[in-house]
Amino acid sequence: MSHFLILLVCFILFRDSLNTVQILGLFPEYHHAPSQYSEADQSSHWTTQSMEMFRAAITLADRYKIYVGGNPINYTILQTNSNGFAELELVCRSITNTTVPDILGVVGPTTSTNARYIGPFVARIGLPLVSYTATHAALDDKSNYPTFYRTIPSDILLAEAIVKLFKYFSWETCSMIIGNDDYGYGGLKLISEVYYANLSIKERLIFDPQSDKYQADLKQTLEKSQSRIVLVWANHSSCTKIIQHALHAGLLRRNYVWITTNKIDFNMFEQNEWFNLSGILTVVPFIGNSSAFGVNETLQKEAFDVWRNLSHNKNSVPKLASAVSQEAMYTFDAVWALIQALNKSVLHNKPPSMNKSLACFDNFLQNHDEYLNHLKMTRFYGVSGNVQFSKANSDDCTHGVMYGLYNIQPMKLKNSEETQKPTYIKVLTWYETTSQDLQILVIEAHPFVIVHNSSTDNQSSNYDTNLEQVSSRFDPMKTNDPKIFIYGFVADFIRELERHMRFTYTIHVADPTTAYHSLITLVAGDNRQYDMILSNIAMTSDRMLKVDFSTPFYDNTFRIITRLNPYSSPLSLFSCFNPFTWDVWVAIFVVIIYSSIIIYIFEYQNGNIENSQPELKAICTGIFHGLISILIMNGDIRLTTTSSRLTILGLYALGVILIATYTANLSSFLTLHRGKPFISGIDDIKNGLLPFSRIGI
């Protein structure tokens, strides 16, 4: 009996395992994927980080209760080599294996060459393939690769960035070195066929990473070339080997400008060779570090937390997002895109399932049309930015792609005063703005946004008449709702932006009951739905911390209206003293007293004052002289001494200045107080300068 129960439990567990689904991850073995980082240990290698982010995405799906058939999504990781046929064989065996859960999506492969092997196979059986590193432009061909997607930017955008770099520095020619693989030949085809009018290739060299040789002599080819700009279009390992050959041939820092499309590994060079690497330029895509670049910071934090919890060595988990490789970020978003599509398929009661067969090409994914359509229309803000596959010609994730121009510069080590370690410094940035599909939200606000809703018209004839009248006067703009269109200043503004920035858009009209404070969340939240909002929303300090406001094209002001009190007056009996401060009045009084004493002394010593006259009267006479002198008045008393007359002359000059200043200040004081309001701002109201019952806005 006990054996029967054990067999029954095993059967139930085996049956449940078959009911689950899984996502297959393809990652290269560590020794087949040289790192682009200086510390090339296994924990910081991009392959290891990518696998950890792959597991984190699957774990997050379980945490969010995203199930298929009532069971959580599982995963399988296959470590592959650089052989495309061998990788295709591993994928075939995994799909046909009847003892493992159904594979509903493949994340990978890492090279464009291997993607060209696996792409047609998964397209035949209806299985989506989302790559995080394959960038070849030929993979955009939907007739050959209808189920291929990628989260990393295509080489087409890299070629555009390089052409813009050459145009920025007024360069027109170059010598090109490519790797002997699909990535290298694809770059050569783009530059020579698509951008031949902007950039001329004088010499070209092909580097074979297997034999570590060129098809021609490197030094002779570059020395006879008419261009001293060398463009290296190769993967990480090939770029490193090409720069090593150039260093040994003495072609670095010798009137040559080297531009690579991938960062090199500094650990492959000796320390005495680091100095010669300075000045090498690299053009690569980069990922933003905040929500301003479309990064979902909440999802990113949750992914790192899951990674930290799953890791046996907590110290191996990077503490900063900048320490995580771009490949790992693209891997997470690739898995998350498949999870989002699976979740939508389940919600529509059409989950995909694999109809397995022993023959590899006889397998078939049921309900794959709805599943792939959900994947094609997937759009979300991931850890690498805005992920959006829906495009007219391809299914690349190109929304908000950013490229940086990096320069190798020496940096002193902390523990050494002489050793200078090379590092990459970003010197230029290029943002992809063309061909983006923006979701724009507008809210009705006359006369900027005027909304016309045809569903409110009672009869079709009235609607046609109204539409014809509106169209004759304005150029209406369509929205996502075919019954609603807008016109006004904002419609013209959107058309002007489209003409200059060359993007596509979808207009959404907000519900009239939408609160203005909720508009910020629709743009700045982690689950934001729109890229831009055009509205008459007010700019506040709190909102400016979350979103960027454009320069206002219409300024609106608020005025506070209060009732005047006709019986109150700002003037008083002592208002005549207001033009001067009290310390000035005291100084004038002191000057008068001091000058009066001096005049008395001068006149008394000269004997001009009668002996019978009291001293107090004589002093008062001096004060009188000083006062009438400042007031520029004539007195009857004659002064005989020269010193007294000079004192009076100085008082006359001082009096002219004081009277002119007093007159001007008094006029200004009376003019300002004639129309001065009771309050000067909101602070006066808060301080209770007048009752709230007397305030209107």
Sequence and secondary structure as in RCSB ss.txt:
>XXXX:A:sequence
MSHFLILLVCFILFRDSLNTVQILGLFPEYHHAPSQYSEADQSSHWTTQSMEMFRAAITLADRYKIYVGGNPINY
TILQTNSNGFAELELVCRSITNTTVPDILGVVGPTTSTNARYIGPFVARIGLPLVSYTATHAALDDKSNYPTFYR
TIPSDILLAEAIVKLFKYFSWETCSMIIGNDDYGYGGLKLISEVYYANLSIKERLIFDPQSDKYQADLKQTLEKS
QSRIVLVWANHSSCTKIIQHALHAGLLRRNYVWITTNKIDFNMFEQNEWFNLSGILTVVPFIGNSSAFGVNETLQ
KEAFDVWRNLSHNKNSVPKLASAVSQEAMYTFDAVWALIQALNKSVLHNKPPSMNKSLACFDNFLQNHDEYLNHL
KMTRFYGVSGNVQFSKANSDDCTHGVMYGLYNIQPMKLKNSEETQKPTYIKVLTWYETTSQDLQILVIEAHPFVI
VHNSSTDNQSSNYDTNLEQVSSRFDPMKTNDPKIFIYGFVADFIRELERHMRFTYTIHVADPTTAYHSLITLVAG
DNRQYDMILSNIAMTSDRMLKVDFSTPFYDNTFRIITRLNPYSSPLSLFSCFNPFTWDVWVAIFVVIIYSSIIIY
IFEYQNGNIENSQPELKAICTGIFHGLISILIMNGDIRLTTTSSRLTILGLYALGVILIATYTANLSSFLTLHRG
KPFISGIDDIKNGLLPFSRIGI
>XXXX:A:secstr
 HHHHHHHHHHHHHHHHHH EEEEEEEE GGGS  SSSS  GGGSHHHHHHHHHHHHHHHHHHTT EETTEEEEE
EEEEE S HHHHHHHHHHHHH TTS EEEEEE  SSHHHHHHHHHHHHHHT  EEESS   GGGG TTT TTEEE
SS  HHHHHHHHHHHHHHTT  EEEEEEESSHHHHHHHHIIIIISTTT EEEEEEEEETTTTEESS HHHHHHH 
S  EEEEE  HHHHHHHHHHHHHTT TTSS EEEESS   GGGS GGGGGGGTT EEEEE   SSGGGT  HHHH
HHHHHHHHHH S GGGS SSGGGS HHHHHHHHHHHHHHHHHHHHHHTT   EEE  SSGGG EEETHHHHHHHH
HT EEE SSSEEE   SS  B  TT EEEEEEEEEEE TT SS EEEEEEEEEEEE  TT EEEEEE  BTTTBE
EEEGGG SSHHHHHHHHHHHHHHS  EE SSTTEEEESHHHHHHHHHHHHH  EEEEEE  TT  HHHHHHHHHS
TT   SEEES     HHHHTTS     SS      EE   TT  S  TTGGGTTS HHHHHHHHHHHHHHHHHHH
HHHHHTT S TTS HHHHHHHHHHHHHHHHTT   S    SHHHHHHHHHHHHHHHHHHHHHHHHHHHHHHHHHS
  S SSHHHHHTTSS GGGEE 
